[in-house]
Amino acid sequence: MNTPDTLENNINNGAETVSQPESNQDFMKNIIPPQYDGLPSEVVEELWDNSIYIDEEKNKTKIERRQNVINQIKVKENAREEKKRTQLIKKYSQLSGDDKGKFSGAQNDAMKIAHEYIKDERELSGLSKEEEFVFGKIKSAYESFKKENPDKEFPFKLVNDIDRQVWDSFNYRLAFNVLNSQKEISDQDEANKIREEIGVPEQEIKNDVVMKETKDRKEKEVDNTGVDFSKLEAGLNQEWKDGFELAKIAEQQDIDLSSISREDYVQFAIDNKLIIGDGHLRGATWQRKAKTYEEFYIMRKKRKEELNDSKEDKEFAKFEYTIKEIAGKKDSKDRFIKEGVRVKSGTSEAKSWLHFGINDDLEEKNKETYKAYISLKDIRKLSPDRIVSLMEKLQKFGYNGQVKTFQALADQGVLLNDQVVMHGKTEEDANLALQIAKDYFGDELNQKSLGKDEVIDGKNKSYSEILADRIKDEIKNSLK
């Protein structure tokens, strides 16, 4: 086990340090949206809706801003942990030689206490927000593991570097508390010996709260996210609040929002006079059932974790890499992956979609673009091979147009309502594409629909944006 001596060597050698110039502080306050300021970067990555638009330039701008904010938050997190390490080193350097010799034992006790807290065998107070967040993740993982493996030892592991930094700093801090508690107990014990010698009644030796085991702990529902969602809820726009309210109404009426079409979801919002945004219409249908931001966060996190680094996720990452490599080839003849199916050159720089052209695809900009959309009940079954196979069938049956699909399975695809989008050259092409997709996937389909992008008042509007505008207009008109 490392002691602060090891940390001191690491810092002196420049290991894992991040500098944060004072001049950037005001800039960072301005760039980080207030509802996300003070939250862990991991939570912001999860909750900042990364909507995908038809305009690739708009996608790029949105993605870059989101990533810039997340990077700035990570800089702040690393600076915070670096400051902790520096303070710990100073505190350790001021210990006596005897206390330094006892420190390793105190660390072992601290580790034992932390693990007992994870198992709900004792309580800890005075945790910082970042410590609560990390412990929340560990406790959640522990509970899930023990449900499936009650007789096995929990394989404790922190994946994120910032989580490991928080964990290490906490354990060093707890070790100092343990050391102080041991000294206090020793002092109290010595005082009792003196009392005994002079005939004075002994006093009860009071243990520090950090060393005290909790008995008969009442069962209670614990928030294992370690996130204060009240701040997030306060910063939500009305569309998000209306979306959560709509989920509550649906639950009361026993309506499964995850199984109805996008158009029926829109009508349900209109009927209840609740204005949801296009983000609700783009998102995977299971997200519609979230009644609070906390539920929304837990849903998304769980779905992504189930897929992250899975065989299917890795397979799709390889597919994305291969398609982007093909897209970068200068000769268009080298971009064909099957007869009549080629990778669009813009895919090499695209941030959100993998783009394909089939037969006589849609090159010119039209005021109207007819589209067919599909998503599967189990996204694991939407493999690269099946996407390519679908495009082969589209080509064979004479479809003309484009096809696009997501770039990342766990970080993107699982969060989308539209997992495969087919842009027909004509309305007939879009209808044909949807029918072929229905025949190919059958009962595996969750969502299947037609739509139309339009240019309205000189602006490109996606079908979801048009539907969102319809909700606003119809509700507004109904209130006149």
Sine and cosine of phi, psi and omega as CSV:
sin_phi,cos_phi,sin_psi,cos_psi,sin_omega,cos_omega
0.00,0.00,0.69,-0.72,-0.01,-1.00
-0.98,0.21,0.54,-0.84,0.12,-0.99
-0.94,-0.34,0.16,-0.99,0.06,-1.00
-0.82,0.57,-0.35,0.94,0.09,-1.00
-0.86,0.51,-0.66,0.75,0.01,-1.00
-0.91,0.42,-0.68,0.74,0.03,-1.00
-0.87,0.49,-0.65,0.76,-0.01,-1.00
-0.88,0.48,-0.69,0.72,0.03,-1.00
-0.89,0.46,-0.65,0.76,0.00,-1.00
-0.89,0.46,-0.69,0.72,-0.02,-1.00
-0.92,0.39,-0.67,0.74,0.01,-1.00
-0.89,0.45,-0.50,0.87,0.02,-1.00
-1.00,0.01,0.04,1.00,0.06,-1.00
0.99,0.15,0.31,0.95,-0.05,-1.00
-0.98,0.18,0.75,-0.67,0.11,-0.99
0.80,0.60,0.65,0.76,0.05,-1.00
-0.94,-0.35,0.53,-0.85,0.02,-1.00
-0.74,-0.67,0.84,-0.54,0.01,-1.00
-1.00,0.07,0.58,-0.82,0.01,-1.00
-0.75,-0.66,0.99,-0.14,-0.01,-1.00
-0.86,0.52,0.68,-0.73,0.01,-1.00
-0.84,0.54,-0.57,0.82,-0.08,-1.00
-0.90,0.43,-0.29,0.96,-0.03,-1.00
-1.00,0.03,-0.14,0.99,-0.12,-0.99
-0.88,0.47,-0.74,0.68,-0.01,-1.00
-0.91,0.42,-0.62,0.78,0.03,-1.00
-0.87,0.49,-0.68,0.73,-0.02,-1.00
-0.91,0.41,-0.61,0.79,0.02,-1.00
-0.89,0.45,-0.59,0.80,-0.02,-1.00
-0.96,0.27,-0.58,0.81,-0.11,-0.99
-0.98,0.18,-0.48,0.88,-0.04,-1.00
-1.00,0.05,0.88,-0.47,0.04,-1.00
-0.82,0.58,0.63,-0.78,-0.12,-0.99
-0.84,0.54,-0.55,0.83,-0.03,-1.00
-0.94,0.34,-0.29,0.96,-0.01,-1.00
-0.97,-0.24,-0.20,0.98,-0.04,-1.00
-0.91,0.42,0.80,-0.60,0.00,-1.00
1.00,-0.04,-0.11,0.99,0.04,-1.00
-1.00,-0.01,0.45,-0.89,0.06,-1.00
-0.87,0.48,0.57,-0.82,0.01,-1.00
-0.85,0.53,-0.56,0.83,0.00,-1.00
-0.89,0.46,-0.63,0.78,0.01,-1.00
-0.94,0.35,-0.67,0.74,0.00,-1.00
-0.89,0.47,-0.67,0.74,0.04,-1.00
-0.86,0.51,-0.58,0.82,-0.05,-1.00
-0.97,0.23,-0.64,0.77,-0.16,-0.99
-1.00,-0.07,-0.40,0.92,0.00,-1.00
-0.95,0.31,0.96,-0.28,-0.07,-1.00
-0.89,0.46,0.89,-0.46,-0.03,-1.00
-0.99,-0.13,0.93,0.37,-0.06,-1.00
-0.88,0.48,0.51,-0.86,0.01,-1.00
-0.93,-0.36,0.81,-0.58,-0.07,-1.00
-0.94,-0.34,0.27,-0.96,0.01,-1.00
-0.95,0.31,-0.43,0.90,0.01,-1.00
-1.00,0.09,0.94,-0.33,-0.06,-1.00
-0.89,0.45,-0.55,0.84,0.02,-1.00
-0.92,0.39,-0.63,0.78,0.06,-1.00
-0.91,0.43,-0.65,0.76,0.07,-1.00
-0.83,0.55,-0.74,0.67,-0.05,-1.00
-0.87,0.50,-0.71,0.70,-0.01,-1.00
-0.89,0.46,-0.72,0.70,-0.02,-1.00
-0.90,0.43,-0.70,0.71,-0.04,-1.00
-0.90,0.43,-0.68,0.73,-0.02,-1.00
-0.91,0.42,-0.64,0.77,0.01,-1.00
-0.91,0.41,-0.71,0.71,0.02,-1.00
-0.86,0.52,-0.73,0.69,-0.04,-1.00
-0.92,0.39,-0.58,0.81,0.02,-1.00
-0.90,0.44,-0.68,0.74,0.03,-1.00
-0.90,0.44,-0.72,0.70,-0.01,-1.00
-0.88,0.48,-0.65,0.76,0.03,-1.00
-0.89,0.46,-0.65,0.76,0.01,-1.00
-0.91,0.42,-0.63,0.78,0.03,-1.00
-0.91,0.42,-0.64,0.77,0.03,-1.00
-0.90,0.43,-0.60,0.80,0.07,-1.00
-0.87,0.49,-0.70,0.72,0.02,-1.00
-0.90,0.45,-0.65,0.76,0.00,-1.00
-0.90,0.45,-0.72,0.70,0.01,-1.00
-0.91,0.42,-0.62,0.78,0.04,-1.00
-0.90,0.44,-0.64,0.77,0.03,-1.00
-0.88,0.48,-0.71,0.71,-0.02,-1.00
-0.95,0.32,-0.55,0.84,0.06,-1.00
-0.90,0.44,-0.64,0.77,0.02,-1.00
-0.89,0.45,-0.66,0.75,0.04,-1.00
-0.87,0.49,-0.72,0.70,-0.04,-1.00
-0.88,0.48,-0.65,0.76,0.01,-1.00
-0.88,0.47,-0.67,0.74,0.01,-1.00
-0.92,0.40,-0.62,0.78,0.01,-1.00
-0.91,0.42,-0.66,0.75,0.02,-1.00
-0.88,0.48,-0.69,0.73,0.01,-1.00
-0.89,0.45,-0.68,0.73,-0.02,-1.00
-0.91,0.42,-0.65,0.76,0.00,-1.00
-0.92,0.40,-0.61,0.79,-0.03,-1.00
-0.91,0.42,-0.38,0.93,-0.04,-1.00
-1.00,-0.01,-0.04,1.00,0.04,-1.00
-0.95,0.30,0.47,-0.89,0.09,-1.00
-0.95,0.31,0.28,-0.96,0.02,-1.00
-0.86,0.51,-0.60,0.80,0.00,-1.00
-0.91,0.41,-0.68,0.74,0.00,-1.00
-0.93,0.37,-0.58,0.82,0.06,-1.00
-0.89,0.46,-0.58,0.81,0.03,-1.00
-0.93,0.38,-0.47,0.89,0.01,-1.00
-1.00,0.03,-0.15,0.99,-0.17,-0.99
-0.91,0.41,-0.62,0.79,0.00,-1.00
-0.87,0.49,-0.65,0.76,0.05,-1.00
-0.91,0.42,-0.62,0.79,0.04,-1.00
-0.90,0.43,-0.59,0.81,0.05,-1.00
-0.90,0.44,-0.64,0.77,0.04,-1.00
-0.89,0.45,-0.66,0.75,0.04,-1.00
-0.91,0.42,-0.65,0.76,0.00,-1.00
-0.89,0.46,-0.66,0.75,0.01,-1.00
-0.89,0.45,-0.65,0.76,0.01,-1.00
-0.90,0.44,-0.69,0.72,0.01,-1.00
-0.88,0.48,-0.71,0.71,-0.02,-1.00
-0.87,0.48,-0.67,0.74,0.00,-1.00
-0.93,0.36,-0.55,0.84,0.06,-1.00
-0.93,0.36,-0.55,0.83,0.07,-1.00
-0.91,0.41,-0.65,0.76,0.04,-1.00
-0.87,0.50,-0.60,0.80,-0.03,-1.00
-1.00,0.09,0.05,1.00,-0.03,-1.00
0.92,0.40,0.48,0.88,0.02,-1.00
-1.00,-0.07,-0.17,0.99,0.07,-1.00
-0.38,-0.93,0.20,-0.98,0.01,-1.00
-0.94,-0.34,0.42,-0.91,0.12,-0.99
-0.74,-0.67,0.64,-0.77,0.04,-1.00
-0.87,-0.50,0.24,-0.97,0.08,-1.00
0.97,0.23,0.38,0.93,0.03,-1.00
-0.97,0.25,0.60,-0.80,0.09,-1.00
-0.97,0.24,0.20,-0.98,-0.01,-1.00
-0.86,0.50,-0.68,0.74,-0.03,-1.00
-0.94,0.35,-0.53,0.85,0.05,-1.00
-0.94,0.34,-0.64,0.77,0.06,-1.00
-0.87,0.49,-0.65,0.76,-0.02,-1.00
-0.90,0.43,-0.73,0.68,-0.02,-1.00
-0.92,0.40,-0.70,0.72,0.03,-1.00
-0.89,0.45,-0.59,0.81,0.03,-1.00
-0.87,0.49,-0.67,0.74,0.03,-1.00
-0.90,0.43,-0.69,0.72,-0.04,-1.00
-0.91,0.41,-0.69,0.72,-0.01,-1.00
-0.89,0.46,-0.68,0.74,0.02,-1.00
-0.88,0.48,-0.69,0.72,0.02,-1.00
-0.91,0.42,-0.63,0.77,0.00,-1.00
-0.90,0.44,-0.72,0.70,-0.01,-1.00
-0.89,0.45,-0.69,0.73,0.00,-1.00
-0.90,0.44,-0.67,0.74,-0.02,-1.00
-0.91,0.42,-0.69,0.72,-0.07,-1.00
-0.94,0.34,-0.45,0.89,0.07,-1.00
-0.90,0.44,-0.61,0.79,-0.02,-1.00
-1.00,0.01,-0.46,0.89,-0.09,-1.00
-0.71,-0.70,0.92,0.38,-0.10,-1.00
-0.88,0.47,-0.42,0.91,-0.07,-1.00
-0.98,-0.19,0.01,1.00,-0.04,-1.00
-0.98,-0.20,0.42,-0.91,0.03,-1.00
-0.98,0.20,0.70,-0.71,-0.02,-1.00
-0.92,0.39,0.85,-0.53,-0.01,-1.00
-0.99,0.15,1.00,0.07,-0.09,-1.00
-0.90,0.43,0.82,-0.57,0.01,-1.00
-0.39,-0.92,0.74,-0.68,0.11,-0.99
-0.95,-0.32,0.82,-0.57,-0.08,-1.00
-1.00,0.07,-0.71,0.70,-0.08,-1.00
-0.97,0.24,0.68,-0.73,-0.01,-1.00
-0.87,0.50,-0.65,0.76,-0.04,-1.00
-0.92,0.39,-0.57,0.83,0.05,-1.00
-0.91,0.42,-0.64,0.76,0.03,-1.00
-0.90,0.43,-0.62,0.78,0.03,-1.00
-0.90,0.44,-0.71,0.70,0.02,-1.00
-0.88,0.47,-0.69,0.72,0.00,-1.00
-0.88,0.47,-0.72,0.70,-0.01,-1.00
-0.90,0.44,-0.71,0.70,-0.01,-1.00
-0.89,0.46,-0.66,0.75,0.02,-1.00
-0.87,0.49,-0.73,0.68,-0.04,-1.00
-0.91,0.42,-0.57,0.82,0.09,-1.00
-0.92,0.40,-0.67,0.74,0.01,-1.00
-0.90,0.45,-0.67,0.74,0.01,-1.00
-0.91,0.41,-0.57,0.82,0.03,-1.00
-0.89,0.46,-0.63,0.78,0.06,-1.00
-0.90,0.45,-0.65,0.76,0.03,-1.00
-0.90,0.44,-0.65,0.76,0.04,-1.00
-0.88,0.47,-0.71,0.71,0.00,-1.00
-0.87,0.49,-0.69,0.72,0.02,-1.00
-0.90,0.43,-0.65,0.76,0.02,-1.00
-0.89,0.46,-0.67,0.74,0.00,-1.00
-0.89,0.45,-0.61,0.79,0.02,-1.00
-0.92,0.38,-0.65,0.76,-0.01,-1.00
-0.91,0.41,-0.67,0.75,0.03,-1.00
-0.89,0.46,-0.67,0.75,0.01,-1.00
-0.89,0.45,-0.66,0.75,0.02,-1.00
-0.91,0.42,-0.67,0.74,0.00,-1.00
-0.91,0.40,-0.62,0.78,0.02,-1.00
-0.90,0.44,-0.67,0.75,0.02,-1.00
-0.90,0.43,-0.64,0.77,0.01,-1.00
-0.90,0.43,-0.60,0.80,0.01,-1.00
-0.92,0.40,-0.56,0.83,0.05,-1.00
-0.89,0.46,-0.65,0.76,0.02,-1.00
-0.91,0.40,-0.68,0.74,0.01,-1.00
-0.86,0.51,-0.66,0.75,-0.01,-1.00
-0.89,0.45,-0.63,0.78,-0.03,-1.00
-0.91,0.40,-0.57,0.82,-0.06,-1.00
-0.99,-0.15,0.08,1.00,0.08,-1.00
0.99,0.15,0.37,0.93,0.04,-1.00
-0.99,-0.14,0.66,-0.75,0.00,-1.00
-0.83,0.55,0.65,-0.76,0.03,-1.00
-0.95,0.32,0.44,-0.90,0.07,-1.00
-0.97,-0.25,0.49,-0.87,0.03,-1.00
-0.91,0.42,0.73,-0.69,0.03,-1.00
-0.98,0.20,0.89,-0.46,-0.04,-1.00
-1.00,-0.01,0.85,-0.53,0.02,-1.00
-1.00,0.09,0.53,-0.85,0.08,-1.00
-0.91,0.42,0.53,-0.85,-0.05,-1.00
-0.84,0.54,-0.49,0.87,-0.04,-1.00
-0.94,0.35,-0.37,0.93,-0.02,-1.00
-0.98,-0.18,-0.07,1.00,-0.12,-0.99
-1.00,0.04,0.80,-0.59,-0.01,-1.00
-0.99,0.12,0.65,-0.76,-0.01,-1.00
-1.00,0.09,0.77,-0.63,0.01,-1.00
-0.93,-0.37,0.57,-0.82,0.03,-1.00
0.77,0.64,0.74,0.67,-0.01,-1.00
-0.92,0.39,0.78,-0.62,-0.01,-1.00
-0.94,0.35,0.63,-0.78,0.05,-1.00
-0.95,0.31,0.71,-0.70,0.04,-1.00
-0.48,-0.88,0.40,-0.92,0.00,-1.00
-0.97,0.23,0.85,-0.53,-0.06,-1.00
-0.96,-0.27,0.73,-0.68,0.09,-1.00
-0.99,0.14,0.96,-0.28,-0.08,-1.00
-1.00,0.02,0.12,0.99,0.01,-1.00
-0.99,0.15,-0.45,0.89,-0.05,-1.00
0.93,0.37,0.36,0.93,-0.06,-1.00
-0.87,-0.49,0.70,-0.71,0.09,-1.00
-1.00,0.08,0.98,-0.19,-0.08,-1.00
-0.99,0.15,-0.18,0.98,0.00,-1.00
-0.89,0.46,-0.59,0.81,0.02,-1.00
-0.92,0.39,-0.66,0.75,0.03,-1.00
-0.91,0.41,-0.69,0.73,0.00,-1.00
-0.87,0.50,-0.65,0.76,-0.02,-1.00
-0.91,0.42,-0.50,0.87,-0.04,-1.00
-1.00,0.01,0.03,1.00,-0.05,-1.00
-0.96,0.28,0.56,-0.83,0.13,-0.99
-0.98,0.18,0.17,-0.99,-0.11,-0.99
-0.91,0.42,-0.51,0.86,0.00,-1.00
-0.88,0.48,-0.65,0.76,0.03,-1.00
-0.92,0.39,-0.69,0.72,0.00,-1.00
-0.88,0.47,-0.65,0.76,0.02,-1.00
-0.91,0.41,-0.59,0.81,0.04,-1.00
-0.89,0.46,-0.68,0.74,0.03,-1.00
-0.93,0.38,-0.61,0.79,0.03,-1.00
-0.92,0.40,-0.61,0.79,0.03,-1.00
-0.90,0.44,-0.61,0.80,0.04,-1.00
-0.90,0.43,-0.62,0.78,0.02,-1.00
-0.91,0.42,-0.68,0.74,0.02,-1.00
-0.89,0.45,-0.70,0.72,0.00,-1.00
-0.87,0.49,-0.66,0.75,0.01,-1.00
-0.90,0.44,-0.66,0.75,0.02,-1.00
-0.89,0.45,-0.57,0.82,-0.03,-1.00
-1.00,-0.05,0.11,0.99,0.03,-1.00
0.85,0.53,0.69,0.72,0.04,-1.00
-0.96,-0.29,0.81,-0.59,0.01,-1.00
-1.00,0.05,0.99,-0.13,-0.05,-1.00
-0.90,0.44,-0.40,0.92,-0.06,-1.00
-0.96,0.26,-0.26,0.97,-0.08,-1.00
-0.96,-0.29,-0.16,0.99,-0.02,-1.00
-1.00,0.04,0.35,-0.94,-0.03,-1.00
-0.94,0.33,0.26,-0.97,0.05,-1.00
-0.86,0.50,-0.67,0.74,-0.03,-1.00
-0.91,0.40,-0.62,0.78,0.05,-1.00
-0.93,0.35,-0.55,0.83,0.07,-1.00
-0.90,0.44,-0.67,0.74,0.05,-1.00
-0.87,0.49,-0.73,0.69,-0.02,-1.00
-0.90,0.43,-0.60,0.80,0.03,-1.00
-0.89,0.45,-0.63,0.77,0.04,-1.00
-0.91,0.42,-0.69,0.72,0.01,-1.00
-0.89,0.46,-0.71,0.70,-0.02,-1.00
-0.87,0.49,-0.53,0.85,-0.02,-1.00
-0.99,-0.15,0.10,0.99,0.06,-1.00
0.81,0.58,0.71,0.71,0.05,-1.00
-0.85,-0.53,0.81,-0.58,-0.12,-0.99
-1.00,-0.05,0.98,-0.20,0.10,-0.99
-1.00,-0.08,0.41,-0.91,-0.06,-1.00
-0.99,-0.14,0.03,-1.00,-0.03,-1.00
-0.93,0.38,-0.35,0.94,0.07,-1.00
-0.89,0.46,-0.59,0.81,0.06,-1.00
-0.92,0.40,-0.55,0.84,-0.07,-1.00
-0.99,0.16,-0.42,0.91,0.03,-1.00
-0.99,0.12,-0.48,0.88,-0.13,-0.99
-0.96,0.30,0.40,-0.91,0.05,-1.00
-0.81,0.58,0.60,-0.80,-0.17,-0.99
-0.90,0.43,-0.46,0.89,0.01,-1.00
-0.91,0.41,-0.36,0.93,0.02,-1.00
-0.95,0.32,-0.38,0.93,-0.01,-1.00
-0.88,0.47,-0.38,0.93,-0.11,-0.99
-1.00,0.09,-0.08,1.00,0.00,-1.00
-0.93,0.36,0.78,-0.63,-0.03,-1.00
-0.98,-0.18,-0.20,0.98,0.05,-1.00
-0.59,-0.81,0.24,-0.97,0.03,-1.00
-0.91,0.40,-0.54,0.84,0.01,-1.00
-0.91,0.42,-0.70,0.71,0.06,-1.00
-0.87,0.50,-0.68,0.74,0.01,-1.00
-0.86,0.52,-0.71,0.70,0.00,-1.00
-0.89,0.46,-0.73,0.68,-0.04,-1.00
-0.91,0.42,-0.66,0.75,0.03,-1.00
-0.85,0.53,-0.80,0.61,-0.05,-1.00
-0.89,0.46,-0.70,0.72,-0.03,-1.00
-0.88,0.48,-0.69,0.72,-0.02,-1.00
-0.90,0.44,-0.73,0.69,-0.02,-1.00
-0.88,0.48,-0.68,0.74,-0.02,-1.00
-0.93,0.36,-0.66,0.75,-0.01,-1.00
-0.90,0.43,-0.55,0.83,0.02,-1.00
-0.90,0.44,-0.48,0.88,-0.05,-1.00
-0.98,-0.18,-0.43,0.90,-0.11,-0.99
-0.84,0.54,0.80,-0.60,0.01,-1.00
0.90,0.43,0.26,0.97,0.08,-1.00
-0.96,0.28,0.19,-0.98,0.03,-1.00
-0.85,0.53,-0.67,0.74,-0.02,-1.00
-0.92,0.38,-0.62,0.78,0.01,-1.00
-0.90,0.44,-0.70,0.72,0.01,-1.00
-0.92,0.40,-0.60,0.80,0.02,-1.00
-0.90,0.44,-0.64,0.77,0.00,-1.00
-0.95,0.30,-0.56,0.83,0.05,-1.00
-0.89,0.45,-0.64,0.77,0.05,-1.00
-0.91,0.42,-0.64,0.76,0.04,-1.00
-0.88,0.47,-0.72,0.70,0.02,-1.00
-0.85,0.52,-0.72,0.69,-0.02,-1.00
-0.87,0.49,-0.72,0.70,-0.03,-1.00
-0.90,0.44,-0.71,0.71,-0.03,-1.00
-0.91,0.42,-0.64,0.77,0.01,-1.00
-0.93,0.37,-0.56,0.83,0.09,-1.00
-0.89,0.45,-0.70,0.71,0.01,-1.00
-0.90,0.43,-0.65,0.76,-0.02,-1.00
-0.87,0.49,-0.47,0.88,-0.04,-1.00
-0.99,0.16,-0.08,1.00,0.00,-1.00
-0.96,0.29,0.70,-0.72,-0.11,-0.99
-0.95,0.32,-0.67,0.74,-0.03,-1.00
-0.98,0.18,0.85,-0.52,-0.05,-1.00
-0.87,0.50,-0.45,0.89,0.01,-1.00
-0.90,0.43,-0.44,0.90,-0.02,-1.00
-0.99,0.11,-0.04,1.00,-0.04,-1.00
-0.99,-0.15,0.07,1.00,0.06,-1.00
-0.99,0.15,0.77,-0.64,0.04,-1.00
-0.97,-0.23,-0.37,0.93,0.11,-0.99
-0.52,-0.85,0.22,-0.98,0.02,-1.00
-0.86,0.51,0.84,-0.54,0.02,-1.00
0.97,0.25,0.08,1.00,-0.01,-1.00
-0.83,-0.56,0.89,-0.45,-0.03,-1.00
-0.77,-0.63,0.41,-0.91,0.06,-1.00
-0.99,0.11,0.74,-0.67,0.03,-1.00
-0.96,0.28,0.67,-0.74,-0.10,-1.00
-0.87,0.49,-0.53,0.84,-0.02,-1.00
-0.92,0.40,-0.23,0.97,-0.01,-1.00
-0.89,0.45,-0.48,0.88,-0.04,-1.00
-0.88,0.47,-0.47,0.88,0.00,-1.00
-0.95,-0.32,-0.05,1.00,-0.06,-1.00
-0.92,0.39,0.59,-0.81,-0.03,-1.00
-0.99,-0.16,-0.28,0.96,-0.15,-0.99
-0.81,-0.58,-0.62,0.79,-0.14,-0.99
-0.85,-0.53,0.38,-0.93,0.24,-0.97
-0.97,-0.24,0.85,-0.53,-0.14,-0.99
-0.95,-0.31,0.68,-0.73,0.02,-1.00
-0.74,-0.67,0.52,-0.85,0.11,-0.99
-0.92,-0.40,0.64,-0.77,-0.03,-1.00
-0.80,-0.60,0.80,-0.60,-0.03,-1.00
0.79,0.61,-0.80,-0.60,0.00,-1.00
-1.00,0.03,1.00,0.05,-0.13,-0.99
-0.99,0.14,0.09,-1.00,-0.11,-0.99
-0.99,0.13,0.99,-0.16,-0.01,-1.00
-1.00,-0.09,-0.70,0.72,-0.08,-1.00
-0.98,0.22,0.42,-0.91,0.01,-1.00
-0.99,0.11,0.87,-0.50,0.04,-1.00
-0.96,-0.29,0.37,-0.93,0.05,-1.00
-0.96,0.28,-0.36,0.93,0.03,-1.00
-0.76,-0.65,0.70,-0.72,0.07,-1.00
-0.80,-0.61,0.89,-0.45,0.00,-1.00
-1.00,0.09,0.71,-0.70,-0.14,-0.99
-0.71,-0.71,0.50,-0.87,0.14,-0.99
-0.86,-0.50,0.65,-0.76,-0.07,-1.00
-0.82,-0.57,0.60,-0.80,0.13,-0.99
-0.60,-0.80,0.43,-0.90,0.20,-0.98
-0.56,-0.83,0.43,-0.90,-0.04,-1.00
-0.98,-0.21,0.46,-0.89,0.06,-1.00
-0.90,0.44,-0.63,0.78,0.04,-1.00
-0.86,-0.51,0.96,-0.26,-0.10,-1.00
-0.91,0.42,-0.34,0.94,0.05,-1.00
-0.87,0.50,-0.43,0.90,-0.04,-1.00
-1.00,0.09,-0.08,1.00,0.06,-1.00
-1.00,-0.04,0.95,0.32,-0.06,-1.00
-0.99,0.17,0.33,-0.94,0.10,-1.00
-0.81,0.58,-0.65,0.76,0.00,-1.00
-0.87,0.49,-0.63,0.78,-0.03,-1.00
-0.96,0.28,-0.55,0.84,0.06,-1.00
-0.91,0.42,-0.71,0.70,0.03,-1.00
-0.90,0.43,-0.65,0.76,0.02,-1.00
-0.89,0.46,-0.65,0.76,0.06,-1.00
-0.87,0.49,-0.68,0.73,-0.01,-1.00
-0.91,0.40,-0.56,0.83,0.08,-1.00
-0.88,0.47,-0.65,0.76,0.02,-1.00
-0.93,0.37,-0.64,0.77,0.05,-1.00
-0.86,0.51,-0.71,0.71,0.00,-1.00
-0.90,0.44,-0.69,0.72,-0.05,-1.00
-0.89,0.46,-0.62,0.78,-0.05,-1.00
-1.00,-0.02,0.19,0.98,0.16,-0.99
1.00,0.04,0.32,0.95,0.06,-1.00
-0.93,0.37,0.69,-0.73,0.10,-1.00
-0.88,-0.48,0.81,-0.58,0.00,-1.00
0.44,-0.90,-0.37,-0.93,-0.03,-1.00
-0.86,-0.51,0.35,-0.94,0.10,-0.99
-0.72,-0.69,0.64,-0.77,0.10,-1.00
-0.67,-0.75,0.53,-0.85,0.06,-1.00
-0.61,-0.79,0.20,-0.98,-0.09,-1.00
-0.93,0.37,0.25,-0.97,-0.02,-1.00
-0.99,-0.14,-0.47,0.88,-0.06,-1.00
-0.75,-0.67,0.75,-0.66,-0.08,-1.00
-0.95,0.32,-0.84,0.54,-0.11,-0.99
-0.97,0.26,-0.59,0.81,-0.09,-1.00
-1.00,0.00,-0.21,0.98,-0.10,-1.00
-0.66,-0.75,-0.86,0.52,-0.13,-0.99
-0.84,0.55,-0.67,0.74,-0.05,-1.00
-0.91,0.41,-0.30,0.95,-0.04,-1.00
-1.00,-0.10,-0.02,1.00,-0.12,-0.99
-0.98,-0.19,0.58,-0.81,0.18,-0.98
-0.98,0.20,-0.61,0.79,-0.03,-1.00
-0.97,-0.25,1.00,-0.09,-0.04,-1.00
-1.00,0.08,-0.51,0.86,0.14,-0.99
-0.73,-0.68,0.79,-0.62,0.00,-1.00
-0.86,-0.51,0.76,-0.65,-0.02,-1.00
-0.89,-0.45,0.92,-0.38,-0.03,-1.00
-1.00,-0.02,0.97,-0.23,-0.02,-1.00
-0.97,0.24,0.54,-0.84,0.08,-1.00
-0.92,0.39,-0.52,0.86,0.06,-1.00
-0.72,-0.69,0.13,-0.99,0.06,-1.00
-0.89,0.46,-0.61,0.79,0.01,-1.00
-0.89,0.46,-0.61,0.79,0.03,-1.00
-0.90,0.44,-0.66,0.75,0.01,-1.00
-0.90,0.44,-0.67,0.74,0.04,-1.00
-0.89,0.46,-0.67,0.74,0.02,-1.00
-0.89,0.46,-0.70,0.72,-0.02,-1.00
-0.87,0.49,-0.68,0.73,-0.01,-1.00
-0.91,0.41,-0.65,0.76,0.00,-1.00
-0.90,0.43,-0.67,0.74,0.03,-1.00
-0.89,0.45,-0.67,0.74,0.02,-1.00
-0.90,0.44,-0.64,0.77,0.04,-1.00
-0.88,0.47,-0.71,0.70,-0.01,-1.00
-0.91,0.43,-0.60,0.80,-0.08,-1.00
-0.96,0.27,-0.72,0.70,-0.09,-1.00
-1.00,-0.08,-0.41,0.91,0.05,-1.00
0.83,0.56,-0.77,-0.63,-0.07,-1.00
-0.94,0.33,-0.13,0.99,0.03,-1.00
-0.95,0.30,-0.29,0.96,-0.04,-1.00
-0.95,0.31,0.65,-0.76,0.14,-0.99
-0.99,-0.16,-0.88,0.47,0.02,-1.00
-0.94,-0.35,0.61,-0.79,0.05,-1.00
-0.45,-0.89,0.86,-0.51,-0.08,-1.00
-0.35,-0.94,0.19,-0.98,0.09,-1.00
-0.91,-0.40,0.44,-0.90,0.03,-1.00
-0.37,-0.93,-0.02,-1.00,-0.05,-1.00
-0.51,-0.86,0.84,-0.55,0.16,-0.99
-0.99,0.13,0.56,-0.83,-0.02,-1.00
-0.65,-0.76,0.35,-0.94,0.17,-0.98
-0.99,-0.16,0.91,-0.41,-0.04,-1.00
-0.86,-0.52,0.83,-0.56,-0.04,-1.00
0.80,0.60,0.63,0.78,0.06,-1.00
0.99,0.17,0.03,1.00,-0.03,-1.00
-0.91,-0.41,0.66,-0.75,0.08,-1.00
-0.94,0.34,0.81,-0.59,0.01,-1.00
-0.84,-0.54,0.81,-0.58,0.07,-1.00
-0.97,0.24,0.25,-0.97,0.00,-1.00
-0.87,0.50,-0.64,0.77,0.01,-1.00
-0.91,0.42,-0.64,0.77,0.04,-1.00
-0.91,0.41,-0.62,0.79,0.03,-1.00
-0.91,0.42,-0.68,0.74,0.04,-1.00
-0.90,0.43,-0.63,0.78,0.03,-1.00
-0.90,0.44,-0.64,0.77,0.06,-1.00
-0.90,0.43,-0.60,0.80,0.03,-1.00
-0.88,0.47,-0.65,0.76,0.03,-1.00
-0.86,0.51,-0.75,0.66,-0.02,-1.00
-0.87,0.49,-0.73,0.68,-0.08,-1.00
-0.91,0.41,-0.70,0.71,-0.06,-1.00
-0.93,0.37,-0.61,0.79,0.03,-1.00
-0.93,0.38,-0.67,0.74,0.03,-1.00
-0.87,0.49,-0.70,0.71,-0.02,-1.00
-0.93,0.38,-0.55,0.83,-0.02,-1.00
-0.94,0.34,-0.35,0.94,-0.04,-1.00
-1.00,-0.04,-0.06,1.00,0.00,-1.00
-0.95,0.30,0.00,0.00,0.00,0.00
